[in-house]
Amino acid sequence: MDLGIKGKIALISGADSGIGWHTARLLLAEGVTVVITDQYQDKLDAAAQQLDAKPDQLHAFVADITSIDSIAALRDKVLDAVGDIDILVQSAGITGAQGLFHELTDEGWMETLLVDLMGPVRLVNAFLPSLRTGGWGRLVFLASEDGTQPYDDELPYCSAKAGVLALAKGLSRSYALEGLLVNCVSPAFIHTPMTDAMMEKRADKLGVSVPEAITTFLDEKRPFIELKRRGTPDEVASVVAFLCSDLASFVNGANYRVDSGSVASI
């Protein structure tokens, strides 16, 4: 399918693996020039090599989205390498502090909110002038089912993702007439390194294998995932790519759930 974005320029955070990496792969296939960013150079280099893009179509720059200085340096590198971007996909995030409310520390809350809420705020703040220059733009946030269906043992993450949904909705009202459309994608239990780590921790705690941990998690914690499996990063990235495209020209301020029914409400 032709998404109508050949020649556009995209920046994708959290792109050394998972949904960010798969989104990069799909956009590259559409003829988009892509900049991927994440925290660690070795992982980013490996991710870029696996994408196997044409020369000058892919760039990889390290950045820490919790650091204003690091984001400013990233902005300068991107502008120097490719100029103003047309598309920003904010995919970076962490699970953060887990446990019941009385078990959480202030430090755990602040670390989670810094990465999962203030990270997106700071990244958008740095690149918004670039997104506003061309009369056409797409900004897609990776939120989560947790933003609308909070779980009592993941409240910092849930609160941060609820904040991302509110941030996106507010931004969508500010810049639509300039051609910048802002939307969210909210996955549930996708097969990524983040959920791998969650399931390994669960397996250790319960003294079971990782596959058994996944099965019991689905039964006990995510009973409305009707397909009874983790989603794949490609299944989320395809929706992200659509929202980055010219086909989504009347989609703004929306939250697309890719969750197999995990959110129980309509």
C-alpha positions in Angstrom: 0.0 0.0 0.0 1.2 3.5 -0.9 1.0 5.6 2.2 1.8 8.8 0.3 4.8 9.7 2.4 7.7 9.0 0.1 10.4 11.6 0.6 9.2 12.6 4.1 11.6 12.7 7.0 10.8 10.9 10.3 12.3 10.8 13.8 11.5 7.7 15.9 12.6 7.5 19.5 12.9 4.2 21.4 13.8 2.6 18.0 16.6 0.2 18.9 14.0 -2.6 19.3 10.3 -3.4 19.6 7.6 -1.1 18.2 9.9 1.7 17.4 12.2 -0.5 15.3 9.4 -2.1 13.4 7.9 1.3 12.7 11.2 2.4 11.3 11.2 -0.6 9.0 7.7 0.1 7.7 8.5 3.8 7.0 11.7 3.0 5.3 9.8 0.7 3.0 7.5 3.6 2.1 10.5 5.7 1.0 10.7 7.8 4.2 14.1 9.1 5.4 14.3 7.8 9.0 16.3 8.9 12.0 16.3 6.4 14.8 17.3 7.3 18.3 17.8 5.5 21.6 20.1 5.5 24.6 22.9 3.1 23.8 25.2 3.3 20.7 25.9 -0.4 20.4 22.2 -1.3 20.4 21.4 1.5 18.0 24.1 0.5 15.6 22.9 -3.1 15.6 19.3 -1.9 15.0 20.4 0.2 12.1 22.4 -2.6 10.6 19.4 -4.9 10.8 17.2 -2.3 9.1 19.6 -2.5 6.1 18.4 0.7 4.5 19.6 2.5 1.4 22.6 4.9 1.9 21.5 8.3 3.3 17.9 7.0 4.0 18.7 6.0 7.6 20.5 7.8 10.4 21.1 6.7 14.0 21.8 9.1 16.8 22.1 8.4 20.5 20.0 10.5 22.9 18.5 10.4 26.4 14.9 11.7 26.3 15.1 12.6 30.0 17.9 15.1 29.4 17.2 18.5 27.9 20.8 18.9 26.9 20.8 15.5 25.2 17.7 16.2 23.3 19.1 19.6 22.2 22.2 17.8 20.9 19.9 15.3 19.1 18.0 18.2 17.5 21.2 19.8 16.2 22.4 16.5 14.7 19.0 15.8 13.0 18.8 19.3 11.5 22.4 19.0 10.3 21.9 15.5 8.8 18.4 15.7 7.3 16.9 19.2 8.0 13.4 19.7 9.4 11.4 16.5 10.2 7.9 15.9 9.0 7.0 13.0 11.3 7.8 12.3 15.0 7.0 9.0 16.6 7.6 9.0 20.3 8.1 5.3 21.3 10.6 5.5 24.1 9.5 4.4 27.5 10.0 2.1 30.5 7.8 0.0 32.7 9.0 1.9 35.7 8.2 1.4 39.3 5.8 -1.5 40.1 4.0 -2.6 43.2 0.9 -1.5 45.2 0.7 2.2 46.0 2.0 1.8 49.6 5.0 -0.1 48.3 6.2 2.6 45.9 8.8 5.2 46.7 8.9 8.8 45.6 12.1 8.0 43.6 10.2 5.3 41.7 7.4 7.6 40.8 9.7 10.4 39.7 11.9 8.1 37.5 8.8 6.7 35.8 7.2 10.1 35.2 10.5 11.6 34.0 10.9 8.9 31.3 7.3 8.2 30.3 5.8 11.7 30.6 8.4 14.4 30.7 10.5 12.5 28.1 7.8 12.9 25.5 7.1 16.5 26.6 10.8 17.4 26.2 11.2 15.6 22.9 8.2 17.3 21.4 9.2 20.7 22.7 12.6 20.4 20.9 11.2 19.3 17.6 7.8 21.1 17.4 9.3 24.1 15.5 10.6 21.7 12.9 7.2 19.9 12.6 5.5 23.2 12.1 7.5 24.4 9.2 6.2 22.5 6.2 2.4 22.8 6.4 2.2 19.0 6.8 3.2 16.9 9.8 2.5 13.9 11.9 3.1 13.4 15.6 2.3 9.9 17.0 2.7 9.0 20.7 3.0 5.4 21.9 0.6 5.4 24.9 -0.8 2.3 26.5 -4.0 0.5 27.5 -2.9 1.5 31.0 -3.7 5.1 30.3 -7.4 4.4 30.2 -7.6 1.1 32.2 -5.1 1.6 35.1 -3.8 -1.4 37.1 -3.1 -1.1 40.8 0.4 -2.5 40.6 1.6 -0.2 37.8 0.2 3.2 38.8 3.3 5.3 37.9 3.3 3.9 34.4 -0.5 4.2 34.2 -0.4 7.8 35.3 2.3 8.7 32.9 0.4 7.2 30.0 -2.8 8.9 31.0 -0.7 12.1 30.9 0.5 11.3 27.4 -3.1 10.8 26.2 -4.0 14.2 27.6 -0.9 15.8 26.1 -1.7 14.5 22.7 -5.3 15.6 22.8 -4.3 19.1 23.8 -1.6 19.3 21.1 -4.1 18.1 18.5 -6.2 21.2 19.1 -3.3 23.6 18.8 -1.7 22.9 15.4 -4.2 21.1 13.2 -4.9 24.1 11.0 -1.1 24.3 10.4 -1.3 20.7 9.0 0.2 19.0 12.0 -2.0 16.1 13.1 -1.4 14.5 16.6 -2.6 11.0 17.6 -1.9 8.1 20.0 -1.6 4.4 19.7 -2.3 2.4 22.8 -1.0 -1.2 22.7 -1.6 -3.9 25.2 0.9 -6.7 26.1 3.1 -6.6 23.0 6.0 -9.0 22.5 8.8 -6.5 23.2 12.0 -6.5 25.3 10.0 -4.5 27.9 7.4 -7.2 28.4 10.0 -9.9 28.1 11.6 -8.4 31.2 8.3 -8.3 32.9 7.5 -12.0 32.2 11.0 -13.1 33.2 10.6 -11.3 36.5 7.1 -12.9 36.9 8.5 -16.4 36.1 11.2 -16.0 38.7 8.7 -14.8 41.3 6.3 -17.7 40.7 9.0 -20.3 40.1 7.6 -21.2 36.6 8.8 -21.0 33.0 8.4 -17.8 31.0 5.7 -19.4 28.8 3.8 -20.4 31.9 4.2 -16.9 33.3 2.7 -15.4 30.1 -0.2 -17.8 30.3 -1.0 -17.1 33.9 -0.6 -13.3 33.3 -3.1 -13.4 30.5 -5.6 -15.4 32.6 -5.2 -13.4 35.8 -4.2 -9.9 34.8 -5.4 -9.4 31.2 -8.6 -11.5 30.8 -10.0 -9.4 28.0 -7.2 -10.0 25.6 -9.4 -12.3 23.6 -6.7 -13.7 21.3 -4.9 -15.1 24.4 -1.5 -14.1 23.3 1.0 -11.2 23.2 0.7 -9.0 20.2 3.6 -8.5 17.8 5.4 -5.2 17.3 4.4 -5.3 13.6 0.8 -5.4 14.6 1.3 -2.1 16.4 3.7 -0.5 14.0 1.3 -1.0 11.1 -1.2 1.3 12.9 1.5 3.8 13.7 2.6 3.9 10.1 -1.0 4.5 9.0 -1.2 7.5 11.4 2.0 8.8 9.9 0.6 8.6 6.4 -1.4 10.8 4.0 -4.2 8.3 4.3 -4.8 9.5 7.9 -5.5 13.1 6.7 -8.7 13.4 8.8 -7.5 11.6 11.9 -6.6 14.0 14.7 -6.7 13.8 18.5 -7.5 10.1 18.3 -6.3 7.1 20.4 -6.1 3.9 18.5 -6.2 0.8 20.7 -4.2 -2.2 19.5 -5.1 -4.4 22.4 -7.1 -7.5 21.3 -10.0 -6.1 23.5 -7.9 -5.7 26.6 -9.6 -2.4 27.6 -12.9 -3.6 28.8 -15.0 -0.4 28.1 -16.2 0.8 24.8 
